[in-house]
Amino acid sequence: MTTSFKAQLLWDNIIRKDLSAVHSMLENGHVNLEERDANGCTFLMVASEQGALNIVKELLQAGVDPNAVDNENWSALLCASKEGHLEIVIELLERNVNIEHADMCGWTPLMWACYKGNTNVVIELLDRGANPNVKADHNMTCLSWAAGRGHTEIVKLLLDKGAKVNMPDKYGTTPLIWAARKGHTEIVDALLGEGGNVDASGMNSWTAVLVATKGGHFDTVRSLLQHDPNVNATDKDGLTALAIAAREGYFEIVNDLLAKGAYVNLSDRNGDSILIHAVKGGHVDIVRALLKKYVDVDVPGQDGKSALYCAVEKGYTEIVRLLLQSNPDTELSTKDDDTPLLRAVRMRNEECVRLLLEKGAKVSASDKRGDTALHIAIRARSKRITELLLRNPRHSRLLYRLNKAGESPYSMDTYHQRGILPQIYGHGNLNATDAENLLGYEIYSSALADILSEPGLITPITMGLYAKWGSGKSFLLDKLRGLYLGLNILIFEVVFSVILLL
C-alpha cells in the first residue's frame, strides 16, 4: 500500500512524538486518517505503541476508529497493553473499545499485560471486567504465562479474580508446573494454596516435582514435597525425581526425596538405575546416601553395564571402593562380555585393578574375543598391572590360555624384544637376602609348584631349569622344594636337574 506524502509526514511526527506538528496537521486537515502502512497499522496504533498519550487524545478527538485493526488483527488497546502504557489503556477503555479483542493468536490485552509483567495494566483490565480465564493458542492462559514468567503479584491478582488454578495448556501443563519449572517458589506456594494439583503432569509427563528437580530448584522442591506429591512419578524417559537429582548431583534434593520415601531401585527406559546415574555423574555423596538405603548394586544398566562397571569405566576410584564395600557381583559382564576387571586393565587403572583383585575378581574371565585380563595387560605393555594379575601363582596358568585369535599372553609377549614376562620372572644377581621381597621368584616358584602338583602327573617328575650362573638358582630350588613338599602329596621321587648356561 502506497501512503501519501502527508500521511508519511504524520507517521514520522507521531514516531518522534512531536505533538505540536501532529496537532497542526490535524487542524489543517487534508490528511486521510484512515490511511495505513504496509502492515495495515493505523496512526492510533503507532501512537499507542509509542506511549504518546497526548497524540492519542488528539487522534481520538479527530475521530479515528479506536477499534480498527491491522493485518494481524492488532488493535490500539493491544499495543498499549503490551507496552504497559496505562494512561493510554485507560483513555482507550473510556472510548468503549473491545476489552476482549484478541490478535491472530488469541492473545487479549490482559494476556499481553500478564506476559509482559505490566501489573498496573493488569489491575485496570481486571477491574474493568477482563476475562482472566481466556485461552490463546495452545490453550495458554493468563495465569500460565504469569506463573511461568515469575510475575508473582499478577498471579495473585488473577487468582483473586477467579483464574482457574489447574487449567492446563494443550499439553496438560498447568500453571503450577510452569512456575515450578523456573523455580518461582512464592508463586508455587500461592498456587498450591489455591488448590493447585501437585501431581498434574504435562508435556513429557513432567510433574511439578520433576521439573523443579530438573532445574535444581531446592526450595521449590521442598515446598512441593510438603504437599505429599507422588515422588515416584516418571517422565517419558522413565526418570523419577530421585533419578534426575542423582544424575545432576543435587545432594540436598536427593536427601529430601529419600526422606519422603522415594524408591531407590527404579530404572529408566534405558535400564539405568538411580545408582548408575549417580555413579556416572561421579557424585560420591549421593552414591553413599543410596548405599545407606540398601540400593541394589547389581542392577545391569544400559548395554549390561553395572554400577561397578560404570565407576571403573569413568575412573572413579573412590566410588569403586565404596561399591566394593557393598559386596557387588564383580563378574557381571556387559553385552560384550566385558567385566569391571577387564575394563580396569584396559584403562590401565592400577588402583582399580588392585581393589577388584582384593575383592576376588576373576582373572580368568574373558571377553567376546577370548581375551583375559592378562591378554589385555600384555598387549598394552603394562608391566605393573601384569605383576598385579600374577600375584596369585595359580594365575600363571593363564599365560598359556589362547584367545579366539589363537594368541596366549605368553606368545604375545615373545613378539617384543624386551618382554614383560622375563622382567617379572627373571632377575639377575638375585641373592637370598632380597629374594623374599622380589615378586618374580615368588611367582616363579609358586607357579612351578602349582604345575607339578597336578594329579595327572606320574612320578618321578623331572624338571629342567635353564639359568645363568649366579642368577640365584639354588635359592629358587630351595623355595620350590619347600612349596612342593608343603602340598602334602605322597611323592615317590623328585629329581631336580639343573642345566647351567656357562
C-alpha positions in Angstrom: 0.0 0.0 0.0 1.4 3.4 -1.0 1.0 6.2 1.5 0.7 9.8 0.6 3.4 12.4 1.4 1.2 14.0 4.1 0.4 10.6 5.7 4.1 9.7 5.8 4.8 13.0 7.4 2.2 12.4 10.0 3.7 8.9 10.7 7.1 10.5 11.2 5.8 13.2 13.6 3.9 10.5 15.7 7.1 8.4 16.0 9.1 11.5 17.0 6.2 12.3 19.5 6.1 15.8 18.0 2.7 16.8 19.5 2.8 20.3 18.0 3.4 19.1 14.5 0.7 16.4 14.8 -1.8 19.0 16.2 -1.0 21.4 13.4 -1.5 18.7 10.7 -4.8 17.5 12.2 -6.1 21.1 12.5 -5.2 22.0 8.9 -6.9 18.8 7.6 -6.0 17.3 4.2 -4.8 14.1 6.0 -6.7 10.9 5.4 -6.9 9.5 9.0 -7.9 6.1 7.6 -4.6 5.6 5.8 -2.5 2.6 6.9 1.1 1.5 6.5 2.1 -1.7 4.7 1.1 -3.8 7.7 -2.3 -2.2 7.9 -1.3 -0.3 11.0 -3.2 2.9 11.8 -2.0 6.2 13.2 -3.6 5.4 16.5 -1.9 2.1 16.9 1.5 3.7 16.3 0.8 6.4 18.9 -0.5 3.9 21.4 2.6 1.7 21.0 4.9 4.7 21.3 3.2 5.8 24.5 2.3 9.2 23.1 -0.7 9.9 25.3 -1.4 13.4 24.1 -1.2 12.4 20.4 -3.6 9.5 21.2 -6.1 12.1 22.6 -5.6 14.3 19.5 -6.3 11.4 17.2 -9.3 10.2 19.1 -10.7 13.8 19.1 -10.1 13.9 15.4 -12.4 10.9 15.0 -10.2 7.9 14.3 -11.7 4.5 14.9 -10.3 3.2 18.3 -11.3 -0.4 17.3 -9.5 -0.5 14.0 -7.2 -3.5 13.5 -4.2 -4.2 11.3 -3.4 -7.2 9.1 -2.6 -9.4 12.1 -5.7 -8.3 14.0 -3.9 -6.0 16.4 -5.7 -3.1 17.9 -4.6 0.1 19.6 -5.6 -1.4 23.0 -3.4 -4.5 22.4 -0.4 -2.2 21.5 -0.8 -0.1 24.6 -1.4 -3.1 26.9 1.7 -4.9 25.6 3.9 -1.9 26.1 2.5 -1.1 29.6 1.1 2.4 28.8 -1.5 2.5 31.5 -2.9 6.0 30.8 -3.4 5.2 27.1 -5.1 1.9 28.1 -7.5 4.0 30.3 -8.1 6.5 27.5 -9.0 3.8 25.1 -11.2 2.0 27.5 -13.1 5.2 28.1 -13.9 5.1 24.4 -15.6 1.7 24.9 -13.1 -0.3 22.9 -13.5 -4.1 22.9 -11.6 -5.2 26.0 -11.6 -8.9 24.9 -10.4 -8.2 21.4 -7.7 -10.8 20.5 -4.9 -10.9 18.0 -4.4 -13.7 15.4 -3.0 -16.0 18.1 -5.9 -15.4 20.5 -4.0 -13.1 22.8 -6.1 -10.4 24.6 -4.9 -7.2 26.1 -5.0 -8.9 29.5 -2.9 -11.8 28.3 -0.2 -9.5 26.8 -0.1 -7.4 30.0 0.3 -10.6 32.1 3.0 -12.0 29.8 5.0 -8.7 29.9 4.5 -8.2 33.6 2.6 -4.9 33.3 1.0 -5.1 36.7 -0.9 -1.7 36.7 -2.4 -2.5 33.3 -3.4 -5.9 34.6 -5.2 -4.3 37.6 -7.0 -1.8 35.3 -8.1 -4.5 32.8 -9.3 -6.9 35.6 -11.2 -4.1 37.3 -13.0 -3.4 34.1 -14.1 -7.0 33.7 -11.4 -8.6 31.5 -11.7 -12.4 31.5 -8.9 -14.0 33.5 -9.5 -17.4 32.0 -9.3 -16.6 28.3 -7.3 -19.1 26.3 -4.9 -18.3 23.5 -3.1 -20.6 21.1 -2.1 -24.0 22.6 -4.7 -23.2 25.3 -2.3 -21.0 27.2 -3.9 -18.9 29.9 -3.0 -15.6 31.5 -2.2 -17.5 34.8 0.1 -19.9 33.0 2.1 -17.0 31.4 2.3 -15.0 34.6 3.3 -18.1 36.7 5.9 -19.3 34.2 7.5 -15.8 33.9 7.6 -15.2 37.6 5.2 -12.3 37.9 4.1 -13.0 41.5 1.8 -10.1 42.1 0.0 -10.7 38.8 -0.6 -14.3 39.7 -2.2 -13.3 43.0 -4.3 -10.7 41.2 -5.5 -13.3 38.7 -6.3 -15.8 41.5 -8.3 -13.2 43.3 -10.3 -12.6 40.2 -11.2 -16.3 39.8 -8.5 -17.6 37.5 -8.7 -21.4 37.3 -5.6 -22.7 39.1 -5.5 -26.1 37.4 -6.4 -25.1 33.8 -3.9 -26.9 31.6 -2.5 -25.9 28.2 -2.6 -28.1 25.1 -0.1 -30.5 26.5 -1.5 -30.8 30.0 1.0 -28.4 31.6 -0.6 -26.4 34.5 0.4 -23.0 35.9 2.0 -24.9 38.8 4.2 -26.8 36.5 5.2 -23.6 34.7 6.1 -21.9 37.9 8.0 -24.9 39.3 10.0 -25.3 36.1 11.6 -21.9 36.7 11.8 -22.2 40.5 9.3 -19.5 41.3 8.7 -20.7 44.8 6.5 -17.9 46.0 4.2 -18.5 43.1 4.2 -22.2 43.7 3.1 -21.6 47.2 0.3 -19.3 46.1 -0.9 -21.8 43.5 -0.8 -24.7 46.0 -2.6 -22.6 48.5 -5.5 -22.2 46.0 -5.7 -25.9 45.3 -3.1 -26.5 42.7 -2.8 -30.2 41.8 0.7 -31.2 42.8 0.6 -34.4 40.8 -0.7 -33.0 37.5 1.5 -33.9 34.5 2.1 -32.1 31.3 4.4 -32.3 28.3 6.8 -35.3 28.5 4.9 -36.5 31.6 6.6 -33.8 33.7 5.1 -33.1 37.1 5.9 -30.0 39.2 8.3 -32.1 41.3 10.1 -33.4 38.2 10.6 -30.0 36.5 11.7 -28.4 39.8 14.2 -31.1 40.4 15.4 -30.9 36.8 16.1 -27.2 37.3 17.9 -27.8 40.6 15.4 -25.6 42.5 15.9 -26.9 46.0 13.4 -24.5 47.8 10.7 -25.2 45.2 11.1 -29.0 45.6 10.9 -28.6 49.3 7.7 -26.6 49.1 6.2 -29.2 46.7 7.2 -32.1 49.0 5.2 -30.5 51.8 2.0 -31.3 49.8 2.8 -35.1 49.6 3.3 -35.5 45.8 3.9 -38.8 44.1 7.7 -38.7 44.4 8.0 -41.8 42.2 6.2 -40.4 39.2 8.3 -40.8 36.0 8.7 -38.7 32.9 8.6 -40.1 29.3 12.1 -41.4 29.7 11.2 -43.3 32.9 13.2 -41.0 35.1 12.0 -40.2 38.6 12.8 -37.1 40.5 15.3 -39.1 42.5 17.0 -40.3 39.3 17.2 -36.8 37.9 18.7 -35.4 41.2 21.1 -38.3 41.4 22.2 -37.7 37.8 22.7 -34.0 38.2 24.3 -34.1 41.6 21.6 -32.3 43.6 22.5 -33.8 47.0 20.0 -31.8 49.0 17.2 -32.8 46.8 18.3 -36.4 46.9 18.1 -36.3 50.7 14.7 -34.7 50.7 13.3 -37.3 48.3 14.8 -40.2 50.2 13.2 -38.8 53.4 9.9 -38.8 51.6 10.2 -42.5 50.7 11.4 -42.3 47.1 12.1 -45.7 45.7 15.8 -46.3 45.2 15.7 -49.3 42.9 13.8 -48.0 39.9 15.3 -48.0 36.4 14.7 -45.7 33.5 13.7 -46.8 30.0 17.3 -47.4 29.1 17.7 -49.8 32.0 20.0 -47.4 34.1 19.2 -47.5 37.8 19.3 -44.5 40.0 22.6 -45.7 41.5 24.1 -45.9 38.0 23.0 -42.3 37.3 24.8 -41.2 40.4 27.9 -43.2 39.6 28.1 -41.9 36.0 28.0 -38.4 37.4 30.7 -39.1 39.9 28.6 -37.9 42.8 30.3 -39.7 45.7 28.0 -38.3 48.4 24.9 -39.4 46.6 26.3 -42.8 45.9 27.0 -43.1 49.6 23.4 -41.9 50.5 21.9 -44.5 48.2 24.0 -47.3 49.6 22.8 -46.5 53.1 19.3 -47.1 51.7 20.4 -50.6 50.6 20.2 -49.9 46.9 20.7 -52.9 44.7 24.3 -52.5 43.4 24.0 -55.3 40.8 21.2 -54.0 38.6 22.6 -54.1 35.0 22.0 -50.9 33.1 22.3 -49.8 29.5 24.4 -52.3 27.5 24.6 -54.5 30.6 26.8 -52.1 32.5 26.5 -52.4 36.2 27.2 -49.5 38.7 30.6 -51.0 39.4 31.5 -51.3 35.8 30.4 -47.7 35.2 32.6 -46.5 38.1 35.6 -48.3 36.7 34.9 -47.0 33.2 34.8 -43.5 34.4 37.9 -43.9 36.5 36.1 -43.0 39.8 38.3 -44.9 42.2 36.6 -43.6 45.3 33.2 -44.8 44.1 34.7 -48.2 43.1 35.9 -48.5 46.7 32.5 -47.6 48.1 30.7 -50.0 45.8 33.0 -52.9 46.7 32.2 -52.4 50.4 28.6 -53.5 49.5 29.9 -56.8 48.0 28.7 -56.4 44.4 29.0 -59.2 41.8 32.4 -58.4 40.3 31.7 -60.8 37.4 28.7 -59.1 35.9 29.6 -58.5 32.3 28.4 -56.2 29.6 26.8 -57.2 26.3 30.4 -57.5 25.1 31.3 -59.9 28.0 33.4 -57.1 29.5 33.9 -57.3 33.3 34.9 -54.5 35.6 38.4 -56.1 35.9 38.8 -56.3 32.2 37.8 -52.6 31.8 40.1 -51.5 34.6 43.0 -53.3 32.9 42.1 -51.7 29.5 42.2 -48.3 31.2 45.5 -49.1 32.9 43.9 -48.1 36.2 46.2 -49.9 38.7 44.3 -48.9 41.8 41.0 -50.2 40.4 42.7 -53.4 39.4 44.2 -53.9 42.8 40.8 -53.2 44.5 39.0 -55.6 42.3 41.6 -58.3 42.8 41.4 -57.9 46.5 37.7 -58.4 46.3 38.2 -61.7 44.3 37.6 -60.6 40.8 38.4 -63.4 38.4 41.5 -63.0 36.3 40.3 -65.9 34.2 37.2 -64.1 32.9 37.4 -63.4 29.2 35.6 -61.0 26.8 33.9 -61.9 23.4 37.4 -62.1 21.8 38.5 -64.6 24.3 40.9 -62.1 25.9 41.6 -62.4 29.6 43.0 -59.6 31.7 46.5 -60.9 31.1 46.0 -60.8 27.3 44.9 -57.1 27.6 47.8 -56.2 30.0 50.4 -57.8 27.9 49.1 -56.2 24.7 49.1 -52.8 26.4 52.7 -53.5 27.6 51.6 -52.8 31.2 54.2 -54.4 33.4 52.8 -53.2 36.8 49.3 -54.5 36.1 50.7 -57.8 34.8 52.5 -58.1 38.1 49.3 -57.5 40.0 47.4 -60.1 37.9 50.1 -62.7 38.5 50.5 -62.2 42.3 48.4 -65.3 42.8 50.6 -68.2 41.5 47.6 -70.0 40.1 47.0 -67.3 37.6 50.3 -68.2 35.9 48.4 -70.9 34.0 46.5 -68.2 32.2 49.7 -67.1 30.5 49.2 -70.1 28.1 45.4 -69.7 27.5 44.6 -69.0 23.9 42.1 -66.3 22.8 39.9 -66.7 19.7 42.7 -65.5 17.6 45.0 -68.3 18.9 47.1 -65.9 20.9 48.3 -66.5 24.5 49.7 -63.8 26.8 53.0 -65.7 26.7 53.2 -65.8 22.9 52.1 -62.2 22.6 54.9 -61.2 25.0 57.5 -63.0 22.9 56.7 -60.7 19.9 58.6 -58.0 21.8 62.4 -57.8 22.1 62.1 -56.7 25.7 59.3 -58.9 27.0 57.4 -58.1 30.2 57.3 -61.7 31.5 61.2 -62.1 31.6 61.3 -58.8 33.5 58.9 -60.3 36.1 60.2 -63.8 36.3 63.9 -63.3 35.7 66.0 -61.1 38.0 69.8 -61.1 37.6 72.2 -61.2 40.5 69.5 -62.5 42.9 70.7 -63.3 46.4 69.0 -64.9 49.3 68.8 -61.7 51.3 66.5 -59.8 49.0 64.8 -62.7 47.2 61.9 -62.8 49.6 60.9 -59.3 48.5 61.1 -59.9 44.8 57.8 -60.7 43.1 59.3 -62.6 40.2 60.7 -65.5 42.2 57.7 -65.8 44.4 55.5 -66.2 41.3 58.0 -68.4 39.5 58.5 -70.9 42.4 54.8 -71.0 43.3 53.7 -71.4 39.7 56.1 -74.3 39.2 54.9 -76.0 42.4 51.3 -75.5 41.3 52.0 -77.1 37.9 53.9 -80.0 39.5 51.1 -80.7 41.8 48.7 -81.8 39.0 47.1 -85.1 40.0 47.5 -86.4 36.4 51.3 -86.2 36.5 53.1 -89.5 37.0 56.2 -89.7 39.2 59.1 -89.5 39.0 59.0 -85.9 37.7 62.0 -84.4 36.1 62.2 -80.6 35.9 64.8 -78.7 33.9 65.8 -75.2 34.9 67.7 -73.1 32.3 69.5 -70.4 34.2 72.7 -68.3 34.1 75.5 -68.9 36.6 75.0 -66.8 39.7 71.3 -66.0 39.0 70.1 -67.4 42.3 69.0 -70.8 41.1 70.0 -72.5 44.3 67.6 -70.2 46.3 64.9 -70.8 43.8 65.3 -74.6 44.0 65.1 -74.5 47.8 62.0 -72.3 47.6 60.4 -74.7 45.1 61.2 -77.7 47.2 59.6 -76.2 50.2 56.5 -75.3 48.4 56.3 -78.6 46.7 56.7 -80.7 49.9 54.2 -78.4 51.6 51.5 -79.7 49.3 51.3 -82.9 51.4 51.2 -85.1 48.4 52.9 -88.5 48.6 55.8 -88.3 46.2 58.0 -91.2 45.5 60.9 -89.4 43.9 61.7 -85.9 42.9 64.7 -85.2 40.7 65.9 -81.6 40.1 68.1 -81.5 37.1 69.8 -78.2 36.6 71.2 -77.3 33.2 73.6 -74.5 33.6 74.3 -71.9 30.9 78.0 -71.2 31.4 
